[in-house]
Amino acid sequence: MYKALIADDEEIIRSGLSRLLARDPDFEVAALAEDGEQALELAAERLPDLLLVDINMPFLNGLEFIERLEGVLRGAVIIVITGYDDFSYAQQALRLGVFDYLLKPVMEDAFYDAVGRAKQQLQTNRRQVKYLDWARMQLEKNRSSLVAAFLDGWLEGRYSEPEVAEQLGYLGISIPEPYGVTVAHLSVSEGKTMVGQEWDENLLYYAAENIARELFEPLGPVTSCKNASGDLVVLSSCLPAARWSATARELRELLEEHLPAQAVLSQVPGDRLAGLPEAYDDAMELLEQREKCPQAVLEARRYIEERYADPCLSLQGAADRLHLSPQHLSRLFRHETGVTFVDYLSRVRIRRAVELLADGELKMYEIAERVGYSSQHYFSSAFKKVLGVSPMEYRRGGAAR
């Protein structure tokens, strides 16, 4: 059964068309309208399949009605009704996608011929809508796999720019510019178990992905996938930079707190989509370097990155936490990173200070305190040693840029 709407400002025409259509058992006259505005309201409410529309109607003529109808109905068929003087309007209606037109006075043979062909078109439209809905359902059902396969190919550089643009549109993926690439490698902790759950690599990955997407959502839109190595790759905005970096630190903490795993992370920013594969390669290279680093050094770096704001942070404190002698940790740290523990701490503090200098409301002594310096003078001296300019000069230079 198909629903029909008849719109004509003449009651005699509406009644006549309604009687003719009632003879066809496949149609139900669901709505009668005497002007274009009423027709538009009834179309949105009743969702008819067939619309018989007079071109000359008050308030909103037939052509305006057809234009406004776009997006309201799916697969509907429109037949316009016109007088001889309106033939040019009928041609315009056909350009708007109208199925057919009937001349007034409407003859029965012409009417049933048009309605019969409209019925065939409606049957075709319903099949097409059904197949399209099924295809969309299948696409949504398998979207995560399709997205993962596409991202893996893109990150590995197997797609051209036009192919990337086509796939992004097809899969509905939005990558912000500038973007940030965050890669997390998870390894199961031998001595850590979670009550009531048997963990494997797949479950570990999906749990980590859920945590990551929730954390990075404020920096959205967020896209994630598993790469060929089983690592979690998260694409998001990298702005503001301080928040992006802090989100990665929080992710690592939550992964190790809630999952039976150890996590190693790397982050690399990028500004052009065409350069995403290169940014990803850089992130993977950085991740590999960090994975090769002895666990004691990783823990020491993590200790610094989490506690740099503590003015009492020291090599001795880190060594005590790791149950190592300061001398051993110092040698190990310098061998693996190429810098001393103290120099690394200074770089972390100054990097964070640079982020805070972008906030013109913060005073220098406030920034110094936030990054672990009890003295503004000492902060300025350390800043200049690392970057070659004082914090004030750096802020002025940033403002000038």
PADO-953809 format. One record per atom (N, C-alpha, C): residue in one letter; z, x, y. Coordinates in steps of 0.05 Angstrom, whole numbers, plus 32768, in hexadecimal, padded with zeros to 4 digits. Atoms other than C-alpha are relative to their C-alpha. Layout:
REM residues N
aZXY;...
//
This chain:
REM residues 401
m800080117FE8;m800080008000;m800080128019;y80027FF27FE7;y7FEC80198045;y800A7FEE8017;k7FF7800F7FE8;k800D80048087;k7FEC80038016;a801480007FEA;a7FE17FF180C2;a800D7FF7801A;l7FF880087FE5;l7FEC7FEC810D;l7FE77FF7800E;i8016800A7FF0;i7FBF7FC18138;i80087FFF801D;a7FF97FFF7FE4;a7FBF7FCE8183;a7FE87FF68011;d8015800B7FEF;d7F967FA281B2;d800E7FED8014;d7FF280107FEC;d7FA87F7F81F3;d7FF87FE27FFE;e8008801C8003;e7F847F3F81DD;e800D7FF57FE6;e7FF1800B8017;e7FAF7F1381AF;e7FEC7FF67FEB;i8014800B8013;i7F717EF38190;i7FF480167FEF;i800A7FE9800F;i7F577F38817B;i801580097FEC;r7FEB7FF78012;r7F9A7F4C815E;r80027FEE7FE8;s7FFD80148016;s7F9F7F0C8136;s7FE880017FED;g80187FFF8010;g7F577F10811E;g800080187FED;l80007FE88011;l7F5D7F588106;l80167FFF7FEB;s7FEA80028013;s7FA07F4980E6;s7FF97FEE7FE9;r800880128016;r7F827F0F80BE;r7FEC800E7FEE;l80147FF28010;l7F477F3A80A8;l800E80157FEE;l7FF37FEA800F;l7F747F738092;l80137FF57FEA;a7FEE800C8014;a7FA47F44806D;a7FF27FF97FE6;r800F80068019;r7F6C7F35803B;r7FFF80187FEE;d80007FE78011;d7F707F7D8022;d801C80057FF6;p7FE57FFD800B;p7FAB7F827FF2;p800C801C8003;d7FF67FE57FFD;d7FB07FCD7FFF;d800C8005801C;f7FF67FFC7FE5;f7FC57FC28048;f80157FEC8008;e7FEB80117FF5;e80027FA6806A;e7FFF8004801F;v7FFF7FFE7FE3;v80007F9780B5;v801D80048008;a7FE47FF97FFB;a80407FBA80C9;a80077FFD801D;a7FF980017FE4;a803A7FB58115;a7FE87FF68010;l801480097FED;l80147F91814D;l80098008801C;a7FF97FF77FE5;a80127FAE8193;a7FEC7FF68014;e8012800B7FEB;e7FF57F9281D4;e7FFA80148016;d80067FEB7FED;d7FF57FD381FC;d8005801B7FF3;g7FFE7FE5800C;g7FF2801E81F1;g801C800B7FFD;e7FE47FF68002;e803B802D8200;e800F7FF37FE9;q7FF3800E8016;q80537FF881CF;q7FF5800B7FE5;a800D7FF58018;a80218013819B;a800C801B7FF9;l7FF57FE68005;l803D805981A3;l801C7FFF7FF5;e7FE48004800A;e808580428199;e7FFF7FF67FE3;l8001800B801B;l80728019815B;l7FF580147FEC;a800C7FEB8012;a80488052813E;a801680137FF7;a7FEB7FED8007;a808480818142;a80157FF37FEE;e7FEB800F800F;e80B2804B8124;e7FF67FF87FE4;r800A800B8019;r8086802D80ED;r7FF080147FEF;l80107FEB800D;l805C806B80DC;l7FE87FF47FF0;p8016800D800F;p801C804480CB;p7FEC80157FF6;d80157FEF800B;d7FE4806180A1;d7FE57FFB800D;l801980087FF4;l7FAB803B80C2;l80067FF5801C;l7FFC800A7FE5;l7FA6802E810D;l7FE67FF5800B;l8017800D7FF4;l7F757FFC812C;l80067FFE801E;v7FF87FFD7FE4;v7F76800C8177;v7FE97FFA8013;d801380067FEA;d7F527FED81B2;d800080168014;i80017FEB7FEC;i7F3A801F81E5;i800B7FF7801A;n7FF7800B7FE6;n7F487FF38221;n801A7FF17FFC;m7FE5800C8001;m7F937FE58222;m800F80078019;p7FF07FF97FE8;p7FC47FE1825C;p801580157FFA;f7FEB7FEC8000;f7FF88016826C;f7FF8801B7FF4;l80087FE8800F;l7FDD80478239;l7FE77FF97FF1;n80188008800E;n7F9480418225;n7FFE800D7FE5;g80027FF7801C;g7F7B804E81DF;g7FFD801E7FFD;l80047FE38001;l7F64809581ED;l801A80108006;e7FE67FF37FF9;e7FA680A8820E;e80147FFD7FE9;f7FEF80058016;f7FCA808881D4;f7FFA80137FE9;i80087FEE8016;i7FA380B181A1;i8009801D8006;e7FF77FE67FF8;e7FB280F181C8;e801E80037FFC;r7FE37FFF8002;r7FFC80E181CB;r800A7FFD7FE3;l7FF98005801C;l7FFC80CF8181;l8001801A7FF0;e80027FE7800F;e7FEF8117816C;e801C800A7FF9;g7FE67FF68009;g802981328143;g80147FEA7FF7;v7FEE80168007;v804880ED8139;v7FFC7FF87FE3;l80078009801A;l802380DA80F9;l7FF280167FF0;r800E7FED8012;r800B810180BC;r7FEC7FF17FEF;g8014800C8011;g7FCA80EE809B;g7FF77FE48007;a8008801B7FF8;a7FBF80AD80C2;a7FE380008007;v801C80057FFA;v7F7A809080CD;v7FFF7FED8018;i800280117FE8;i7F6680738111;i7FE47FF68003;i801A800D7FFA;i7F2E8041811E;i80037FF4801C;v7FFF800B7FE5;v7F2080318167;v7FEE7FE78002;i800F80187FFB;i7F067FEE817F;i7FF68000801D;t800A7FFD7FE5;t7ED87FEC81BB;t7FE97FEC8005;g8017800F7FF8;g7EA57FC381E1;g7FE880128006;y80187FEF7FFB;y7E5E7FDA81EF;y800380128018;d7FFD7FF17FE8;d7E717FF18234;d801280187FFC;d7FED7FEA8004;d7EA580208216;d7FF580157FEC;f800B7FEF8014;f7E75804681E9;f8006801E8005;s7FFA7FE47FFA;s7E808088820E;s801D80067FF9;y7FE47FFC8007;y7ECB807F8203;y800380037FE1;a7FFF7FFE801D;a7EBE807581B9;a7FF7801C7FF7;q80087FE58007;q7E9980B781B6;q801780148006;q7FE97FEE7FFA;q7ED580D981D8;q80167FFD7FEB;a7FEC80058015;a7F0380B881A5;a7FF9800F7FE6;l80097FF28018;l7EDA80D5816C;l8006801E8003;r7FF97FE47FFC;r7EE4811A818B;r801E80057FFD;l7FE37FFD8003;l7F2F810D8189;l80087FFD7FE2;g7FF98001801D;g7F2B8106813D;g80027FE47FF5;v8000801C800A;v7F2480BA8138;v7FED7FFD7FE9;f801080028019;f7F0880A580F4;f7FE67FF08005;d801880117FFC;d7ED8806E810C;d80067FEE8018;y7FFC80147FEB;y7ECD80398142;y7FF27FE77FF9;l800C801A8004;l7EBD7FEF8141;l7FF97FF4801B;l8008800C7FE7;l7E977FC98176;l80097FE38000;k7FF9801C7FFC;k7EB07F878192;k7FE67FEF8005;p7FEC800C8012;p7EA97F52817B;p7FFD800C7FE4;v7FFF7FF2801A;v7EBE7F6E8138;v7FF57FEE7FEB;m800C800E8016;m7E927F5780FF;m800E80067FE6;e7FF17FFC8019;e7EB17F4D80BA;e7FF480177FEF;d800C7FEB8011;d7E7F7F798095;d8006801C800B;a7FFB7FE67FF4;a7E877FB380C6;a801E80077FFD;f7FE37FFB8002;f7ED37FAA80C4;f8007800A7FE4;y7FF87FF9801B;y7ED97FAC8078;y7FF3801A7FF7;d800D7FE68007;d7EA87FE68073;d80118017800C;a7FF07FEB7FF3;a7ED1800F80A5;a801C80027FF2;v7FE68000800D;v7F137FFB8084;v7FFE800B7FE4;g80047FF5801B;g7EF8800B803E;g7FFE801E8001;r80037FE37FFE;r7EE380508054;r801B800D800A;a7FE67FF67FF7;a7F2680598078;a801380027FE9;k7FEE7FFF8017;k7F4A80488038;k7FFB80187FEE;q80067FE8800F;q7F25807E8013;q800A8019800D;q7FF57FE97FF1;q7F3780AF804A;q801E80027FFE;l7FE280008002;l7F80809A8046;l8008800B7FE4;q7FFA7FF6801B;q7F7F80A77FFB;q7FFD801E7FFF;t80047FE37FFF;t7F6380EC8007;t8016800E8010;n7FEB7FF57FEF;n7F9580F9803F;n801A80027FF1;r7FE78000800E;r7FCF80E58013;r800180167FEB;r80017FEA8014;r7FB881157FDC;r8004801B800E;q7FFE7FE77FF1;q7FB0814C800F;q801D8006800A;v7FE47FFE7FF6;v7FF5813F802D;v801280077FE8;k7FF07FFB8018;k8013813D7FE7;k7FFD801D7FF7;y80057FE48009;y7FF281807FD4;y800C80138014;l7FF57FEE7FEB;l8006819F8017;l801E80017FFE;d7FE380018003;d804E8188800E;d800980107FE8;w7FFA7FF18018;w804E81A47FC8;w7FFD801E8005;a80047FE47FFA;a803181E67FE1;a8016800B8011;r7FEA7FF77FEE;r806581EA8018;r801A80027FF0;m7FE87FFF8010;m809C81DB7FE6;m800080197FEF;q80027FE88011;q808382127FB8;q800480198011;l7FFD7FEA7FED;l807E82417FF4;l801D80058007;e7FE47FFD7FF9;e80C582338009;e801180087FE8;k7FF27FF98019;k80DD82387FC1;k7FFE801E7FFA;n80057FE48007;n80BE827D7FB9;n7FFF80128019;r80037FF17FE7;r80C382928002;r800E801B8000;s7FF17FE78000;s80F982C67FF8;s7FF280167FF1;s800F7FEC8010;s80CF82E87FC2;s7FE7800A800F;l80187FF97FF1;l809182E57FED;l800680128018;v7FF87FF07FE9;v80B58300802A;v8008801C7FF7;a7FF87FE5800A;a80D483398001;a7FE880107FF8;a80187FF28008;a8090834B7FE3;a7FF0800A8018;f800F7FF97FE8;f806F834A8027;f800E8017800F;l7FF27FEC7FF1;l80A58372804A;l7FFF801B7FF2;d80017FE7800F;d80A683A68012;d7FE5800D8004;g801B7FF47FFC;g805A83AF8019;g7FFC8009801D;w80037FF87FE4;w805E83B18065;w801080198006;l7FEF7FE97FFB;l809783E38067;l7FF480197FF3;e800D7FEA800D;e8070840E8036;e7FE58007800C;g80197FFA7FF3;g8034840C8064;g7FE77FF67FF2;r801780098010;r800683E48036;r7FF07FEA800E;y800F80157FF2;y7FEF83B0806A;y7FF6800A801B;s800B7FFA7FE5;s7FC283B680A7;s800E7FEE8014;e7FF380107FEB;e7FD9839A80EA;e7FF77FE27FFF;p8008801D8002;p7FAE835A80E3;p800C7FF27FE8;e7FF3800C8018;e7FC9834F809D;e801E7FFA8005;v7FE480047FFA;v8010835880B6;v80037FE78011;a7FFE80177FEE;a8005832580EE;a7FFB7FE67FF1;e800780188010;e7FE682F380BD;e80187FF97FEE;q7FEA80058012;q802082FA808B;q80197FF7800F;l7FE980087FF0;l805582F580C1;l7FFE7FE28008;g8004801C7FF9;g803782B380D8;g80017FEE7FE8;y800080118018;y802C82988092;y801C7FFC7FF5;l7FE58002800B;l807382A7807C;l80157FF88015;g7FEE80087FEB;g8092829480BE;g801680148006;i7FED7FEA7FFB;i80B382D880C8;i7FFE8008801E;s7FFF7FF77FE5;s80C882EC810E;s8010801A8002;i7FF37FE67FFD;i80D88335811C;i80028006801E;p7FFD7FFB7FE3;p80F683438162;p7FF6801C8007;e80077FE57FF5;e80DD837C818D;e80108004801A;p7FFD7FEB8014;p80FF83AB8195;p80117FF77FE8;y7FF280088019;y811A83A7814E;y801180177FF6;g7FF07FEC800D;g814C83CC8125;g7FFE7FFE7FE2;v80017FFF801D;v814683E280DC;v801B800A7FF6;t7FE67FF9800C;t818883E380B6;t7FFC80007FE2;v80037FFE801D;v818783FC806E;v801C80057FF4;a7FE67FFC800D;a81C483F68040;a7FFB80067FE2;h80017FF9801C;h81C984197FFD;h801C7FFA7FF3;l7FE78007800D;l81FE83FD7FCE;l8001800D7FE4;s7FFB7FF5801B;s821B841F7F91;s801A7FF47FF6;v7FE8800D800B;v824D83FE7F63;v801780137FFE;s7FE87FEF8002;s8293841A7F69;s800C7FFD7FE4;e7FF68000801C;e82AB842D7F24;e801D7FF57FFE;g7FE380078003;g82F584237F32;g80077FE6800E;k7FF980187FF1;k82EF83E27F59;k7FF47FE87FF2;t800A8018800D;t82EA839E7F39;t80087FE88011;m7FFA80197FF1;m82E983577F56;m80077FEB7FEB;v7FF580138014;v831183227F31;v7FEC7FE97FFC;g801080178007;g82E982ED7F0C;g7FE280038004;q801D7FFE7FFB;q82A4830A7F17;q7FF580197FF2;e800E7FEA800B;e827583357EEF;e7FE980088013;w80147FF87FEC;w824B835D7F20;w7FEA80117FF4;d80167FEF8007;d820683797F16;d7FF18006801B;e800E7FF77FE8;e81D483987F47;e7FF47FE98010;n800C80177FF2;n81B183567F57;n80157FF0800F;l7FEB800F7FF4;l81F183317F65;l800C800F8018;l7FF67FEF7FEA;l820A836B7F8F;l7FEE7FFF8018;y801380007FEA;y81CA836B7FB8;y80017FE5800F;y8001801A7FF2;y81C983207FC6;y801A7FFA800F;a7FE680037FF1;a821383207FD9;a7FFF8010801A;a80027FEF7FE8;a8205835A8009;a7FED7FF48014;e8014800C7FED;e81C883378026;e800C7FE9800F;n7FF480167FF3;n81F082F98035;n801380098016;i7FED7FF57FEC;i822683228059;i7FF0800B8017;a80107FF37FEA;a81F183498080;a7FF37FEC8012;r800E80147FF0;r81CA830C8096;r80137FF28013;e7FEC800E7FEF;e820982EA80AF;e800980128017;l7FF77FEE7FEB;l821E832880D6;l7FEB80058015;f80167FF97FEE;f81DA833780F4;f7FF47FE7800E;e800C80187FF4;e81CA82EE8105;e80017FFE801E;p800080017FE3;p81E282F4814D;p7FEB8012800D;l80167FEF7FF6;l81AD832B8154;l7FE57FF77FF6;g8017800C800E;g817A82FD8134;g7FE780008012;p80028009801C;p814882EC811E;p800380177FEC;v7FFA7FEB8014;v815C831180DF;v7FEE7FFC7FE8;t801080008018;t812E832380A6;t800B80157FED;s7FF57FEC8012;s814583468067;s7FF180007FE6;c800D7FFE801A;c812B835E8024;c800C80177FF0;k7FF87FE98011;k8138838C7FEA;k7FE880127FFC;n80177FEE8003;n810D83CA7FE9;n7FFD80097FE3;a80067FF8801C;a80F183ED7FAB;a8017800F7FF4;s7FE97FF1800A;s813184177FA6;s80187FEE7FFC;g7FE980128003;g815D83D97FA5;g80127FFF8018;d7FEF7FFF7FE8;d817883E67FEB;d7FFB7FE68011;l800280167FEE;l818583AE801C;l7FF48009801B;v800D7FF97FE7;v815683B18059;v80037FE88013;v7FFC80157FEC;v816983888097;v7FF180068019;l800F7FFD7FE7;l813A837E80D2;l800C7FEC8014;s7FF480117FEB;s815A83638112;s7FFA800D801B;s80017FF47FE6;s815C836F815C;s801480188000;c7FEE7FEA7FFD;c817C83B2816E;c800D8000801B;l7FF480037FE6;l8193839981B1;l80157FE98001;p7FF77FE77FF3;p81C783A081CB;p800680157FEB;a7FFD7FEA8013;a81CA83E481A9;a801C80037FF5;a7FE47FFD8009;a821683E781A7;a80077FEB7FEB;r7FF980168012;r821B83A48184;r7FF180047FE5;w800F7FFB8018;w81E483B78152;w800E80157FEF;s7FF27FEB800F;s820883F7813F;s801B7FF77FF5;a7FE6800A8009;a824B83D4813C;a7FFD7FED7FE8;t800580138016;t822D839F810E;t7FFC800F7FE6;a80047FF08018;a821883D580DD;a801A800A7FF6;r7FE57FF68008;r825E83F280DD;r80107FEA7FF3;e7FF28017800B;e827B83AD80D1;e7FF57FF87FE5;l800D8006801A;l824983A18099;l800A80127FEA;r7FF77FED8014;r825D83E08075;r801D7FFA7FF8;e7FE480068006;e82A783CD807A;e80027FE87FEF;l7FFE80198010;l829C83878060;l7FF480037FE4;l800C7FFC801B;l826F839D8027;l8014800E7FEE;e7FED7FF18011;e82A483CE800E;e801A7FF17FFD;e7FE8800F8002;e82DC839D801B;e7FFD7FE97FEC;h800480188010;h82BE83617FF7;h7FEF80047FE7;l80107FFB8018;l829083817FC3;l800A80197FF2;p7FF87FE8800F;p829E83B37F8C;p7FEB80168003;a80167FED7FFB;a827083E57FAD;a800880138017;q7FFF7FED7FEA;q826A84217FDA;q7FE57FFD800F;a801880057FF0;a8238841A8013;a7FF980188012;v800A7FEC7FED;v820E844D8038;v7FEA7FF38011;l8012800E7FEE;l81E884348075;l7FF180148012;s800F7FF17FEB;s81B2844E80A4;s7FF47FEC8013;q800C80127FEC;q8196843080E4;q7FEB80108010;v80147FF47FEE;v8156843F810B;v7FF47FEA8011;p800C80157FEF;p813C84188147;p7FE280058002;g801D7FFE7FFB;g80F284098155;g7FF87FED8016;d800880127FEA;d80CB83EA818E;d7FE67FF27FFC;r801A800E8005;r808783D78171;r7FFE7FF97FE3;l80028008801C;l807983AF8132;l7FED80127FF1;a80137FEE800E;a803F83DE8122;a800F80197FF6;g7FF17FE88008;g80738416811D;g80167FFB7FEC;l7FEA80078012;l80A183F180ED;l800180117FE7;p7FFF7FEF8017;p808C841880AF;p800B801C8005;e7FF67FE57FF9;e809B845A80D3;e801E7FFF8005;a7FE380037FFC;a80DF844180EA;a800F7FFC7FE6;y7FF48004801B;y80EE842B80A3;y8002801A7FF1;d80007FE6800D;d80DA846F8088;d80168012800B;d7FEB7FF07FF4;d8109849080BA;d801C7FF77FF7;a7FE7800B8009;a8141846180A5;a800680097FE3;m7FFC7FF8801D;m81368472805B;m8006801D7FFE;e7FFB7FE38000;e813484BD806A;e801D80058008;l7FE47FFD7FF7;l817684B78090;l80137FF67FEA;l7FEF800A8016;l8193848E8057;l800280147FEA;e80007FEB8016;e817F84C38024;e801180178008;q7FEF7FE97FF7;q81A084F9804E;q801E7FF87FFD;r7FE480098001;r81E084D08051;r80097FFD7FE3;e7FF88003801C;e81DF84C18006;e8006801B7FF3;k7FFB7FE5800C;k81DB850C7FF6;k8019800D800B;c7FE87FF47FF4;c8216851A8023;c80187FFB7FEE;p7FE880048011;p825785267FFB;p80117FE9800A;q7FF080177FF9;q828584EA7FFA;q801680068015;a7FEB7FF97FED;a82BB850F8020;a7FF68001801C;v800C7FFF7FE6;v828C851B805A;v7FF97FE4800A;l8006801C7FF9;l827584D38059;l80197FF2800A;e7FE7800C7FF8;e82BD84BD805C;e800B800A801B;a7FF77FF47FE7;a82CD84ED8094;a7FEF7FF58018;r8011800C7FEB;r829184D480BD;r80077FE38005;r7FF8801C7FFD;r82A6848D80B0;r801A7FFE800F;y7FE67FFF7FF3;y82EC849E80C5;y7FFD8004801F;i80057FFA7FE4;i82D184BA8107;i7FF47FE7800E;e800F80167FF3;e82A2847F8115;e80127FE78003;e7FEE80187FFE;e82D9844C8108;e801880058013;r7FE87FFA7FF1;r83118470812E;r7FFC80128019;y80067FED7FE9;y82EE84978166;y80107FF98019;a7FF280087FE8;a8314846E819A;a801D80098000;d7FE57FF78002;d8356848B8182;d8002801D800B;p7FFF7FE57FF4;p836784C781AF;p800E80147FEE;c7FF27FEE8012;c839284E38177;c7FF080077FE7;l80117FFB8018;l835984E68144;l7FFC801E7FFE;s80027FE38003;s8356852C8127;s7FF680077FE4;l80087FF5801A;l833B855780EF;l80177FFE7FEC;q7FE880018012;q8382855A80D2;q80047FE47FF6;g7FFC801C8009;g8387850E80D1;g7FEB7FF87FEC;a801580078013;a8344850780AE;a8005800E7FE5;a7FFB7FF18018;a8356853D807C;a80177FF47FF0;d7FE9800C800D;d8399851C806D;d7FF77FE67FF2;r800A801A800B;r837584D98061;r7FF080057FE7;l80127FFA8017;l834484FA8031;l800D80117FEB;h7FF07FEE8013;h837A8524800E;h7FF2801B7FFD;l800C7FE58000;l835685658021;l800E80118014;s7FF67FEE7FEC;s836B85A28047;s7FEE7FFF8018;p80127FFF7FE9;p835185A5808F;p7FEA80157FFE;q80147FEA8002;q832F85E78080;q7FE97FF87FEE;h801680088013;h830985CB8044;h7FEE7FEA800C;l801080157FF4;l82F4858C8069;l7FEF800A8016;s800F7FF57FEA;s82DE85B480A5;s7FE7800F7FF6;r80167FF1800C;r82B285E2807A;r7FEB7FED7FF5;l80128013800D;l829585A88053;l7FF17FEF8015;f800D80107FEB;f8287857F8092;f7FEA800F800E;r80147FF07FF2;r826385B780B5;r7FE880067FEF;h80167FF98013;h823A85C98078;h7FED7FE87FFD;e801180178005;e82218582806F;e7FF47FF48019;t800A800D7FE8;t8218856B80B7;t7FF480148014;g800A7FEC7FEE;g820985AD80DB;g80118002801A;v7FEF7FFF7FE8;v8240859F810F;v801D7FFF7FF7;t7FE480018007;t828B85A58110;t800B7FE48002;f7FF3801A7FFF;f82BA856A8107;f80047FF8801D;v7FFA80067FE4;v82CE856E8151;v7FE67FFA800F;d801980057FF2;d828685728169;d7FF47FE57FF8;y8009801A800A;y82738536813E;y800F7FEA800E;l7FEF80147FF2;l82AD850F815B;l7FF87FFD801D;s800980017FE4;s8297852181A1;s7FE67FF08003;r801A800D7FFE;r825085098194;r80037FE27FFC;v7FFC801D8005;v826884C68178;v800D7FF48018;r7FF3800B7FE8;r829584BC81B4;r7FED7FFE8017;i801380017FE9;i825F84CE81E6;i7FEA7FEC7FFC;r801480148006;r822C84A381C3;r800A7FE48007;r7FF4801A7FFA;r825B846881C9;r80047FFD801F;a7FFC80007FE3;a826A847B8212;a7FE67FF9800E;v801A80067FF4;v822084798222;v7FFA7FE27FFF;e8003801D8002;e821E84318208;e80117FF18014;l7FEE800D7FED;l8259841E8233;l7FF98005801D;l80087FFA7FE4;l823C843F8272;l7FEC7FEB800A;a801380157FF8;a820784088272;a800E7FE9800D;d7FF180167FF3;d823E83D88287;d800B800B801A;g7FF97FF67FE6;g824383E582D1;g801C7FF7800A;e7FE5800A7FF8;e828683BF82D5;e801680127FF6;l7FEB7FEF800B;l82AC83F282AB;l800480198011;k7FF97FE87FF1;k82D0842A82D0;k7FFF80187FEC;m80027FE88011;m82CA847282B7;m801A80047FEF;y7FE87FFB8010;y8313847682A2;y80027FEB7FE9;e800080148016;e830A8435827A;e7FEE80087FE9;i80137FF68015;i82CE84528255;i800D80177FF1;a7FF37FE9800C;a82F484928249;a80157FF77FEC;e7FEC800A8012;e832E846C822A;e7FF47FF37FE8;r800C800F8016;r8300844181FF;r7FF380127FEB;v800D7FEE8013;v82DF847D81DF;v801380177FF8;g7FED7FED800C;g831F84A481D1;g800980178011;y7FF87FEB7FEE;y832A84D0820E;y80177FF78012;s7FE880087FF0;s836F84CD822E;s7FFD8009801D;s80047FF67FE5;s835584F2826C;s7FE37FFC8008;q801B80037FF6;q831984DF8296;q7FF2801B8005;h800B7FE57FFB;h8310852882A8;h7FF6800C7FE5;y80087FF5801A;y830E853C825E;y7FE77FF17FF6;f801880108008;f82DC85038251;f7FE7800A800E;s80177FF77FF0;s82AE851A8289;s7FF7801C7FF6;s80077FE58009;s82B185628270;s7FF27FFF7FE5;a800C8003801A;a82A1854D8228;a7FE47FF38002;f8019800E7FFC;f8269851F823F;f7FEA8014800A;k80137FED7FF5;k824885568268;k7FF980167FEB;k80067FEC8014;k824E8587822E;k7FEB7FF67FEC;v8012800B8014;v822885588200;v7FE57FF9800C;l8019800A7FF4;l81F4853B8230;l7FF680108018;g80097FEF7FEA;g81F1856E8268;g80037FF4801B;v7FFB800D7FE6;v8203853C829F;v801B7FF27FFE;s7FE6800E8000;s8244851A82B3;s7FFB7FE27FFB;p8003801D8004;p825084D182A2;p7FF67FF28019;m8009800D7FE7;m824784BD82EB;m7FE380068005;e801C7FFA7FFC;e820584E282F0;e7FEE7FF17FEC;y800F800E8014;y81EE84C282AF;y7FFD7FE38008;r8001801D7FF8;r8200847C82C9;r7FED7FFC8018;r801280027FE9;r81DC8489830B;r7FE380037FF7;g801B7FFC800A;g819F84A282E6;g7FF57FE87FF1;g80078018800E;g819F846482BA;g7FF97FEA8013;a800580157FEB;a81A3843782F7;a7FE68004800D;a80197FF97FF3;a8169845C8316;a7FE87FF87FEF;r801580078012;r813F845182D8;r7FFC7FE27FFE;
//
